[in-house]
Amino acid sequence: MEKFPKRNFKSINCINFNMKFGIVCKQDDKFLLDSVKNIIALLKRKNHKVELEKTLNTLLKMNEVELQITDMTAKIILAIGDDATILRVFRDIGSKKIPILGISSGMLSFLAETDVNNFEIALKRIEQKKYSIEKRARIAVSVDGKVLPFALNELVISASRGATIVRYTLKVDKELIWRDSADGIIIATPTGSTGYALSAGGPVVSNKSNIFVVIPVCSINHNKPFVVSDNSEVVISEISSPATCEAVVDGKFRFGLDSSTIVIKKADYPALFVRFGRELNSKVFGKLRKRIETADMISKDAPPSAKFIYKILQYEGALTQKEIVRLSLLPSRTVRSALDYLVKAGLISRQTSIRDTRQSIYSTV
């Protein structure tokens, strides 16, 4: 089994050696791409090797090795952007045991360890081996025997059409827990407890806890969040709804359900994070306070659609208007009006997509 550096924060002299870094980034932000170029230049000056995610070479106009994430052989992968970028890397990496260093583009991130402005300091710590590898549980999901990507945050079962009831049966370790009618159900890891699960009434869970949280969304039967051991097998079956139902992994990967049986277990392959310090829980609560303070910036008189879309952008990261319409299930006219309100209020930014200049990308500031 591969050994990762132990927690050792003693000062040591910098050792001259070469490492291979994989680079993945959010590709619709031209300002972020400039930062990525600077990061690559710094790595090259220090004689490190670089692998770029496929298609990134063209955007950066560089002649580097480009690979799919699953084909990378890097010692560490740099996931540069927002939480959605970091989640995508862990979703695509599958069972490969490559640690990820999350690097935020400046916006609030629960998963990033540093930001683009402090990467040189982070690189120095890596070179001096002043870092540790943190393991976080992921969820393994199978639908009628078909294996879905691992979930780092959560699995959500819901109807594809908003305000539509889903009926289902929940069993844990073959024991019937409840039959319910609700807007949906969430199975969250400790990492995902600060995301959608928290908004649905779930608790904040320490990352060191060996549990999953099962949270019914607007349960008609008034069922409450249920905490289970992460060694348990959770089964959701007898799923029905007037609309098509979906299993959604980490807010992005969607899989249609049709009277399916879903089996949920802890994945055999944890997510590996590069960490520079020990203060994990205090960092999480600090970020939660900041998110609450930011949310308070929205006027109480703001349109409900604006508040809803702002929460979507906080959770999902940067999105196009078309993506916001799909996720919110609101009419296009309502979404346009809400986005104009949020931009004028200085709560979100609007940038032109470098892939399609006819589209704009919206993100929280």
N, C-alpha and C positions, 0 to 999 in steps of 0.2 A: 504494500500500500504506500502511495506517495506520502512523504512527510512534508508538512508545511512548517514555516517558521514558528517557534514558540513565542509566547508573549515575553519579550525582552526589550526593555526600554533603556538599558544602560548605554551610555555614550560610547561609541566605538568609532574608529577612524574609517573614513569612506574607502571602500574597496573598489578598485578599478576592475570591472567585469562587464560583460555584455549580456543583456537580457532581451528577450523578444516580447514585444507588446502588441496585442491585437487592439484595433481601434474601431469602435462602432459609435455612431452619433446620430442625433436627430438631423435629418437632411433637408428640412424645409426652412432653415434659419440661416440666411447668408452671413449674419454677424457671427453666429456660432461656428460656421465653417472657417471663418478667418481665425478664430481661436484654435480650431483643430489644426490648421496649418502651422500655427506657432508651436503647438504641442509637439507635432511631428518634427519640426525643425530642432526643437530642444532635444528630443530623443536622439536624433541623428548626430547632433553635435557631441553628444555623450556616448556615441558609438553603440547605441542600442539598435536592435532590428525592429522592423515594423511590418505588421500585416494589417491591411485595410479591409473592411467589409466590402463585399462586392458592390459595385456602382459608385462607391465613394471616390475611387480613383478619378473617374470622369468629372465628378463635381469639383474635386480639388485640383484637377489638371496636374496630377503628379504621377510618377512612374514607380509605383510601389507594388509589392505583392498583394493581390486582392483575392479574398477567399470568402466562401460562405462561413457564417459563424461556426457551424458544425465541423468545418474542416480546419479551423485555426489550431495551431500548435503552440500558441503563445504561452508564456509563463503567467502573464496577467493580461486580462482584457480590460481596456479602458472604455467604459460606457458613458458617453458624454452627451448631456442634454437634460432631460427631466426624468421623473419617476417612470413615465411611460416607456422611455428609452431603456432604462435599466430593467424593467419588467420584460420588455421584448427580448433583451439579450438572454435573460434566464429562461425565457420560454423557448427560444431557438437553440440554446446550448444543449438542451436535453440532459443526457447522463454524463456529459464530459465534466471532468473535475478541474476546471480552470477557474481560479478566483477572479472576481470582478471588482474593479475599483470604480464606484459611481462618482461621476464628476458633474456637478450641476452647472447650468449655464447662468446661474445667478438667481433664479427663481427658487421659491421654497421647495425643498425636496426632503422626503422622509428617508430615502434610501441612499442618497449620495453621501460620501465621506468627506469630500472636498469640493472646490469649485474651480472653474477655469483660471481664475486670477491667482489661485494658490497652488497650481499644479507643480510648479518648480520645487516648492517646499515639500510637497507630497513625494515627488520623484526622489528627492534627496533622502527622505526617510526610507523609501524602498531600497535605494542603493546601499544604505547603511543597515538594512535588515531591521529597522525599527518599526516593524509592523507585525500584526498577527492576522490569522485567518479565522473569521467567525462563521460558524455553520448555522444556517437557519432552515427549519423544516419546510418542505414543499408538499403539496397535495398531489397524489397520483389518482387520476380519474379514468374510469372506463365506462362507456355507455353501450350496453348490450354486447360487451366484450371488446368493443373498439376503444383503443387507448387514445386519450386526448393529451395535449401538452401538459407538463407539470404546471401547477398553479403555485406561485409564491405568495400572493395575497389572498385570493379567495376563488371559490366556485360559486356562481349564482345560477339558480334555476328560476326562470320567470317566463311570462308570456311575451311574445315579440311585439304585441300591441299594448300600449299603456292602459292603466286602469282596468285590467282584465284579471279576473281571479284564476288562480291555479290550484288545483286539488292534487294532493299527493299523500303518500304514506312514508313515514320516517321510522327506520329501524337502526339500532346501534347494537353491534355484536349479536344480531339475530333477535334482539328484544324489541317489541313494538313500543315506540315512544309516544307517537301520536299520529292521527290522521287529521289533516288540516286543510283549510281553504284560506289562501292568503295571496298577496301580491307576488310572493316568491319566497325563496329560502336561500340563505347564504351559509356556506361553510368556510370559515376564515381561519387562517394561521395566526400566530401571534404577530407576525409581520403585517398581515392584512387587517389587524384589529383596529388600526387607526384610519382605515379607509372607508369604504362603503359600509362595512360592518358597524363602525362607530356611528355613522349617520342613521343606521337602522335601529339603533338602541343597544348595540353590543358594548361590552366593556373594553377598556384598553388593557392589553395583556402583555406582560413582560416577555421579552424575546427569549428568555431562558426557560420559559414554561413549556412543559411537554404536553400541550393540549391543543385541541381545535375548538372553535366556538361555532355552534349551530344557531342561526338567528332567523326566525320567521319574520317576514316583512309584512307588517300590517295584518297580523293573523286575525281572522274572524273569530276563532275560538280562544283568542287572548293567550295563546301559547307564548312563553317567554324564552329568552336565550338560554341555551343548554350547553354546558361545558362537558367535553368528553376527552378522554385520554387520546393522545395522537397515535397510540397503538391500537385503537379501536377501528373496526370496520363500520362505516356509515353507509347505509343503503337507502336510496330514495326511489320509490316505485309507485305504480298506479297513478302516474302523472296524467292529468287531463285538464283541458281548458277550452273555452270557446274559440280561442286563437291558437296559433302555433306556439309551442313552447321551445325554449332554447336553454342550453347549458353554456354559460359564458365564463371563460377562464381569464382572470385578471383584467376584466373589462374589455378585452379585445377579441380573443378567439371565440367564435360562436359556432355552436353545433346544434342542429335541429333535433328535436325530440318528438317521438311518436309512441306513446305508451311504453316508454323505455324504462329500463332498470339501470340505475346509476350506482356504481360502487366506488366509494371514496376511502382511500387509505393514505398513510404517510408514505411519501416516495422514498425509495431506497437511496436516492441521490440528493443530498441537501444542497441548498444554495450556498456558495462560498463567497464571502465578502472580505475585501481587504480593509482592515481597520487600523487606526493609528492610536486609539485611546481606549479606555475602559468604560467611560461614562455613557453607557448605552441608553438606559432608561431616562436619565436626566435630559439627554439630547432629544428624545422622543417627546417628553412633556414640554420642553422648551419650544419645539416646533409646533406642538398642538396649541400652545398659548399664542404663538405668533399667527397661526392660522385663524384662531378665534378673533384676535385683534384685527386682522385684515378683513374678516367677515363683517365686523362691526362698522367698517368704513362704508358699507352699503346703507343708504338711507332707508329708514323704515317705510318711507313713502314710495320706494322703488317698485316698479312693476314686479309681480311674482315671477313672471317669466325671466326677468333679468337676474333675480336672486337664484333661480333654478339653474340657469345657464352658467352663472358664475361658479356655482358648486360643481357643475360638470367639468368646467375648464380646470378647476383646482384639482379635481380627482383624475381626469384623463390626460391633462397636459394640453399642448397646443393642438388645435383642431381647425379644419375648414368649416365654412358655414354649412356645407352639405353634410358633413359628419355630425355637426351639432343638431341639425334637423333629424337625422337618423337616430341619434342617441336620445334626444329629448322627446321625440314624437310630437313636437309642436309644429304648427303650420309655418311655412317659410317666411311669410310676412311677419309673424310674431317673433320669430328668431331674428330677422333683420332689425326689427325695431328694438329688441332687447340688446343686441350687439351694439347698435348705435348709442343707446343709453350708457352702456358700460364703457365704451370708448370715450365718450364725452366726459364721463365721470372720472376718467383717468384710472379705472380699475383693471382694464385689459388693454393690450396693445394689438394693433393690426399691422401685419407685414405682408408684402407680396410674396407668394410662393415662387421659389426659384425653379421649380419643376414646371409650373403652369402659371404664367404671369396674369392669367385671367382670374386666378383664385387668390383669396387672402387667407392668411393664417392668423388665428386669434389665440392669445395666451394671456394668463394673468401677469401682472407686472410685479 
